[in-house]
C-alpha cells in the first residue's frame, strides 16, 4: 500500500481536484483515503475521520453498505451497461416506477450529476414553451444565493459570484428574486413572515416578466451552498400558486435536500405542493455511483410526444440510465423501507441536537438552526480563511467538516451510533475553539465561500 505522502504527491502531479485552488495543496496536501465503512473514512495511515458531510452530501446509509454492495454485485453479473436510446432494462424501468410513485411525477429522464439534472430541467421547460407556440418564454428566475450546479447552463441560475465570475461571457444570466432566508427576519417577524415577504417580491417580478419566463428554480427549504439558508415551507406554497397564476414552471432542485435530508422524503412535500419538475441526484444512489434524474408532469411530457423529431427532447449522454447506478438507487430506496429511515432520522436528529447544544450555545455562534438532518451555525469571526482553518482543525480531531464561508454545518449519514454522535459534537466544538484561537487582533476582509 502506498505511503500517505506518496499517494498525495502522485495525486497532485496527476489529478486536478474539484472546487479547489490547487496551489493551496502546497501547504495542505490532500488526505489519502484507503477505505470507508459506515460513517467513517480511513486514511492510508490508519487515521479515521467521521464523515460529517456525507462526502459532499451524497452518502445516506454509510459507506460500504452490504445491501447496496450485494445489489451492485448481482447487477454486474447480469448487465453492466446498454445504451438507453432504443433499448431498456429492468433497473431503469423499476427505478422510474419507484420515483414516480414517491413524487407523483413521471417519465424520469436520467443524467450523470446534479448540474446535468439542472440543465435537463431548464432545457425541457424552455422547449416545452417552444412546442406550445410560446418561444419567448425562455428566461429563468431563481432565488438570491441559489446554487444549481457549475456547468454553463446551470451557472446561469446559480447566484454565487465565486462560481460564475470567471465565466460571465459564457453565461446567459437568469434573474433573481429575494431569498426567503429566515435569518432575514425583522423585529417581530417570524420565518413565515419572511417567506410571505419574499413571495410578494416574487409576485411583483412575475407580474412584469411572466411572458418571457419559462421557469422559477429553487432549492426547497434549504439553500445549501449559500450557507444552509433555511426558509419556511409557506414560501413553496406561495411560489406554487404564483407559478400557476402566471403560467411559469416551478423547478424543485432537490439534488441536495432530497431523500430524507430535510425530514421528509422530499423537501417540497412539507409544503403539500407538487413542482412541475424535480431534480434528483447526490443521495439517489446512496453515495455509490453518479446518477441524476429529472421527473416531470404528464402535460409536459405530452408536449414533446409527436411525429416530428425536432419536437422531441433531444438530449443524451452515453451512460444515461446506467443499469449499475439504477440498481444502486433501487437498493437505496429499499433501505428507506427496511430501516424506517425517516422515523429513525427523527430520533437521531434529536440525539445530535442534544449533543451539539454546547456548540449552539457558543458565544461566537449565531443563528443555530436545523432542518431534518441538516445543521448549521453561523460563526462570528474576523478570520478571512475561517473555513480552511476550521477544516484543518477538525481533521486533526478525526472529523470531516468543511464550513461554507463563516457558516459551520453538518450533514452526516443516517447511521451514526452514540459514539459517532458524541464524536461529531465534541470534535466540532473543540475545532471551533482551536480555530478562533487563531484569530488576529484586527479584522480582515471576508474570504470566498466554498462548500
C-alpha positions in Angstrom: 0.0 0.0 0.0 1.3 3.4 -0.9 2.6 5.7 1.9 0.3 8.7 2.5 2.8 11.3 1.2 3.5 9.2 -1.9 -0.2 8.9 -2.8 -0.8 12.6 -2.1 2.1 13.7 -4.2 1.1 11.5 -7.0 -2.4 12.9 -6.9 -1.1 16.5 -7.0 1.0 15.5 -10.0 -1.8 13.9 -12.0 -5.2 15.0 -10.6 -7.0 18.4 -10.9 -9.1 18.4 -7.8 -12.6 19.9 -7.9 -13.6 23.2 -6.3 -10.0 23.7 -5.2 -7.3 26.3 -5.7 -4.6 23.8 -6.3 -1.8 26.0 -5.0 -3.2 25.7 -1.5 -2.2 22.0 -1.6 1.4 23.0 -1.4 0.9 23.7 2.3 -2.1 21.4 2.8 -1.9 18.3 0.7 -5.0 16.1 0.1 -5.7 13.4 2.5 -5.3 9.9 1.0 -8.2 7.6 1.9 -7.8 3.9 1.7 -11.2 2.7 2.7 -14.5 3.6 4.3 -17.1 1.9 6.4 -20.3 3.2 7.9 -19.9 6.9 8.7 -16.1 6.6 8.9 -13.3 7.3 6.4 -9.9 5.6 6.9 -6.7 7.2 5.7 -3.8 5.1 4.3 -2.0 5.9 7.5 -4.8 4.3 9.6 -6.3 7.6 10.9 -10.1 7.6 10.8 -12.4 10.5 10.2 -16.1 10.9 10.8 -17.7 11.8 7.5 -19.7 14.7 8.9 -20.8 16.0 5.5 -21.6 12.6 3.9 -18.8 13.1 1.3 -20.3 16.2 -0.2 -23.9 15.3 0.8 -24.2 12.0 -1.1 -23.8 9.3 1.4 -27.0 8.3 3.2 -26.7 4.9 4.8 -23.0 4.8 5.4 -20.1 3.7 3.2 -19.9 0.1 2.1 -23.5 -0.8 3.0 -23.9 -4.5 2.4 -27.4 -4.2 0.9 -26.2 -1.8 -1.8 -23.0 -3.8 -2.4 -25.0 -7.0 -2.9 -27.3 -5.3 -5.4 -24.3 -4.0 -7.4 -22.6 -7.4 -7.4 -25.7 -9.1 -8.6 -26.3 -6.4 -11.3 -22.7 -6.5 -12.5 -23.1 -10.2 -13.2 -26.2 -9.5 -15.3 -25.8 -6.3 -17.2 -23.3 -3.6 -16.7 -24.5 -1.1 -19.4 -26.5 -0.8 -22.5 -27.4 2.4 -24.4 -30.8 3.7 -23.4 -31.6 5.0 -26.9 -33.7 2.3 -28.4 -33.1 -0.1 -25.5 -34.3 -0.5 -21.9 -33.6 -2.7 -18.9 -35.2 -3.7 -15.6 -33.3 -1.4 -13.2 -34.2 1.8 -15.1 -37.8 0.8 -15.5 -38.2 -0.2 -11.9 -36.4 2.9 -10.6 -38.5 5.2 -12.8 -41.7 3.5 -11.4 -40.5 3.8 -7.8 -39.6 7.5 -8.2 -42.9 8.3 -9.9 -44.8 6.6 -7.0 -42.7 8.6 -4.5 -43.0 12.0 -6.2 -46.3 12.0 -8.2 -44.2 12.9 -11.3 -43.2 10.6 -14.0 -41.2 9.8 -17.2 -37.8 10.0 -15.4 -35.0 11.4 -17.6 -31.6 10.4 -16.4 -28.3 12.3 -16.3 -25.0 11.9 -14.5 -24.9 14.5 -11.8 -26.8 17.5 -10.3 -25.7 20.1 -12.8 -26.8 17.8 -15.6 -30.2 17.5 -14.0 -30.5 21.3 -13.7 -29.7 21.7 -17.4 -32.1 19.0 -18.4 -35.0 20.6 -16.5 -34.2 24.1 -17.9 -34.0 22.8 -21.4 -37.2 20.8 -21.0 -39.0 23.8 -19.7 -37.9 26.2 -22.5 -38.5 23.5 -25.1 -42.0 22.9 -23.7 -43.0 26.5 -24.2 -41.5 26.5 -27.7 -43.5 23.4 -28.6 -46.6 25.2 -27.2 -46.1 28.1 -29.5 -44.6 30.4 -26.9 -40.9 30.6 -27.7 -40.5 34.0 -26.0 -40.8 32.1 -22.6 -37.1 31.2 -22.5 -35.8 33.0 -19.4 -35.4 31.8 -15.9 -35.6 33.2 -12.4 -34.1 31.9 -9.2 -33.5 32.9 -5.6 -30.7 35.2 -4.4 -27.9 32.9 -3.3 -29.3 30.0 -5.2 -26.9 27.2 -6.3 -27.8 24.7 -9.0 -24.5 23.5 -10.4 -21.4 24.7 -12.3 -21.9 23.7 -15.9 -22.6 26.7 -18.2 -26.3 26.3 -18.2 -26.5 25.6 -14.5 -24.3 28.6 -13.8 -27.0 30.8 -15.4 -29.3 30.1 -12.4 -26.5 29.9 -9.8 -26.3 33.2 -7.8 -22.9 32.7 -6.1 -20.4 35.0 -7.7 -17.3 33.0 -7.0 -18.5 30.1 -9.2 -19.5 32.2 -12.2 -17.5 35.4 -12.3 -14.8 33.9 -14.5 -17.3 32.5 -16.9 -19.6 35.6 -17.3 -19.1 35.9 -21.0 -20.3 32.3 -21.5 -23.3 32.6 -19.3 -26.8 33.9 -20.0 -27.6 35.0 -16.5 -31.0 34.4 -15.1 -32.8 37.0 -12.9 -33.0 36.6 -9.1 -35.7 37.4 -6.5 -35.2 37.8 -2.8 -34.4 34.7 -0.8 -36.9 33.7 2.0 -33.9 33.0 4.3 -35.4 33.1 7.8 -32.3 34.8 9.1 -33.6 38.0 7.4 -36.5 38.3 9.9 -37.0 41.9 11.0 -38.0 42.6 14.6 -41.3 40.9 15.4 -41.3 38.8 12.2 -41.5 35.0 12.1 -39.9 32.7 9.5 -43.3 32.6 7.8 -43.5 36.3 7.7 -40.2 36.4 5.9 -41.5 33.8 3.4 -44.6 35.9 2.7 -42.5 39.0 2.2 -40.2 37.2 -0.3 -43.3 35.8 -2.0 -44.7 39.3 -2.5 -41.4 40.2 -4.2 -41.7 37.1 -6.5 -45.3 38.1 -7.3 -44.2 41.6 -8.3 -41.4 40.2 -10.5 -43.6 37.6 -12.2 -46.4 40.1 -12.9 -43.9 42.1 -15.0 -41.8 39.3 -16.6 -44.0 36.1 -16.8 -44.4 36.5 -20.6 -40.7 35.8 -21.1 -40.2 33.5 -18.1 -40.1 29.7 -18.6 -39.5 28.6 -15.0 -38.7 29.5 -11.4 -36.0 27.2 -10.0 -35.4 26.9 -6.3 -34.0 24.7 -3.6 -36.9 23.8 -1.3 -36.4 24.6 2.4 -32.6 24.8 2.4 -30.3 26.7 0.1 -27.3 24.6 0.8 -24.2 26.1 -0.9 -25.3 29.6 0.1 -24.6 28.7 3.7 -27.5 26.4 4.6 -30.1 29.2 4.3 -33.4 27.8 5.7 -36.9 29.0 4.9 -40.5 28.3 5.9 -42.5 26.0 3.7 -45.1 28.7 3.2 -42.8 30.2 0.5 -43.1 27.0 -1.5 -46.9 27.1 -1.3 -46.9 30.8 -2.4 -44.5 30.1 -5.2 -46.6 27.2 -6.5 -49.7 29.4 -6.6 -47.9 32.3 -8.3 -46.4 30.0 -10.9 -49.8 28.6 -11.7 -51.3 32.1 -11.9 -48.6 33.4 -14.3 -48.1 30.2 -16.3 -44.5 29.6 -15.2 -43.0 26.2 -14.4 -41.7 25.5 -10.9 -38.5 23.5 -10.8 -37.7 21.9 -7.4 -33.9 21.4 -7.1 -33.9 18.5 -4.6 -30.4 17.4 -5.6 -29.0 18.1 -2.1 -32.2 18.2 0.0 -34.0 15.1 -1.3 -34.1 11.6 0.1 -34.7 12.4 3.7 -32.3 15.3 4.3 -34.9 17.7 5.4 -37.0 15.3 7.4 -39.4 14.2 4.7 -38.5 12.1 1.7 -38.5 15.2 -0.4 -38.4 18.7 0.9 -41.3 20.1 -1.2 -43.7 17.6 0.3 -43.6 19.6 3.6 -45.5 22.3 1.7 -48.1 20.0 0.4 -47.4 21.0 -3.2 -46.1 19.4 -6.3 -43.5 21.0 -8.6 -43.5 20.8 -12.4 -40.0 19.4 -12.4 -38.0 17.7 -9.7 -34.2 17.3 -10.0 -32.6 14.5 -8.0 -29.0 13.3 -7.6 -26.5 13.0 -4.7 -28.3 10.6 -2.3 -30.1 8.9 -5.1 -27.6 6.0 -5.2 -26.7 6.2 -1.5 -23.4 7.8 -2.4 -22.1 4.9 -4.6 -22.3 5.9 -8.2 -23.0 9.0 -10.3 -26.6 9.4 -11.3 -29.2 12.1 -11.6 -32.9 12.2 -12.6 -35.4 14.7 -13.7 -39.1 13.9 -13.3 -42.0 16.0 -14.7 -45.7 16.1 -15.3 -47.7 14.2 -18.0 -48.7 17.5 -19.6 -45.1 18.5 -20.1 -44.2 15.0 -21.4 -47.1 15.1 -23.8 -45.9 18.4 -25.4 -42.8 16.5 -26.7 -44.8 13.5 -28.0 -45.1 14.0 -31.7 -44.3 12.6 -35.2 -41.8 15.4 -35.7 -38.3 14.6 -34.4 -37.5 18.2 -33.6 -40.3 18.4 -31.1 -38.7 15.5 -29.1 -36.3 16.1 -26.2 -33.0 15.5 -28.0 -30.7 15.4 -25.0 -28.5 12.5 -24.1 -25.2 11.2 -22.7 -23.6 7.8 -23.3 -24.3 6.4 -19.8 -27.9 7.6 -19.5 -29.8 5.3 -17.1 -26.8 3.1 -16.4 -28.0 -0.3 -15.0 -25.5 -0.4 -12.2 -26.3 3.1 -11.0 -30.1 2.5 -11.3 -29.7 -0.8 -9.3 -27.8 1.1 -6.6 -30.6 3.6 -6.4 -33.2 0.9 -6.1 -31.2 -0.7 -3.2 -31.0 2.7 -1.6 -34.8 3.2 -1.8 -35.3 -0.3 -0.4 -33.2 0.7 2.7 -35.6 3.6 3.4 -38.3 1.0 3.8 -36.3 -1.7 5.5 -34.9 0.6 8.1 -37.8 3.0 8.6 -35.2 5.7 7.9 -37.3 8.8 8.2 -38.5 7.8 11.7 -35.0 6.8 12.7 -33.6 10.0 11.5 -36.0 12.0 13.6 -34.7 10.2 16.7 -31.1 10.6 15.6 -31.6 14.3 14.9 -32.8 14.8 18.5 -29.7 13.0 19.8 -27.4 15.2 17.7 -29.3 18.3 18.9 -28.7 17.4 22.5 -25.0 16.5 21.9 -24.4 19.7 20.0 -26.2 22.0 22.5 -22.9 23.4 23.7 -21.9 24.3 20.2 -25.2 26.0 19.6 -24.7 28.0 22.8 -21.2 29.0 22.0 -20.8 32.8 22.4 -19.5 33.2 18.9 -22.3 31.2 17.2 -25.2 33.0 15.6 -28.4 31.5 14.1 -28.0 27.9 15.2 -30.5 26.1 13.0 -31.6 22.6 11.8 -33.9 21.2 9.1 -34.2 17.5 9.4 -30.7 16.0 9.1 -29.0 19.4 8.3 -27.4 21.5 11.0 -25.8 25.0 10.6 -24.2 27.5 12.9 -23.0 30.9 11.7 -19.7 31.9 13.4 -18.9 35.5 14.3 -15.2 35.7 13.4 -12.7 38.1 11.7 -10.8 35.2 10.2 -10.8 35.6 6.4 -9.9 32.0 6.0 -12.1 30.6 8.7 -13.4 27.7 6.6 -9.9 26.5 5.7 -8.6 26.8 9.2 -11.6 25.1 10.7 -11.4 22.2 8.3 -7.8 21.6 9.3 -8.5 21.7 13.0 -11.5 19.4 12.6 -9.5 16.9 10.5 -6.8 16.9 13.2 -9.5 15.7 15.5 -10.8 13.0 13.2 -13.8 14.9 11.9 -14.6 15.9 8.3 -16.4 19.2 8.2 -16.0 22.0 5.6 -17.6 25.3 6.5 -19.1 27.5 3.9 -17.6 30.9 4.5 -18.3 31.6 8.2 -21.1 29.0 8.4 -20.2 25.8 10.0 -22.6 23.0 9.0 -23.1 19.2 9.4 -24.9 16.8 7.1 -23.9 13.4 8.3 -25.0 9.9 7.1 -28.1 8.4 8.7 -26.2 5.7 10.5 -24.4 7.5 13.4 -24.3 5.5 16.6 -23.9 7.0 20.1 -20.1 7.1 19.8 -20.2 8.8 16.4 -22.8 11.4 17.6 -20.6 12.3 20.6 -17.5 12.4 18.5 -19.2 14.8 16.0 -20.3 17.2 18.8 -17.1 17.1 20.8 -14.7 17.4 17.9 -16.8 20.1 16.2 -16.8 22.3 19.3 -13.1 21.7 20.0 -12.2 22.6 16.4 -14.2 25.8 16.7 -12.3 26.9 19.8 -9.0 26.0 18.2 -9.9 27.9 15.1 -11.0 31.0 17.0 -7.7 30.9 18.9 -6.0 31.7 15.6 -8.0 34.9 15.2 -5.9 38.0 14.7 -6.4 41.2 16.7 -7.5 43.2 13.7 -10.3 42.3 11.2 -9.6 41.1 7.7 -11.7 41.0 4.5 -14.1 38.2 4.0 -12.9 35.1 2.2 -14.6 33.3 -0.7 -17.2 30.6 0.1 -16.6 27.0 -1.0 -19.0 24.2 0.0 
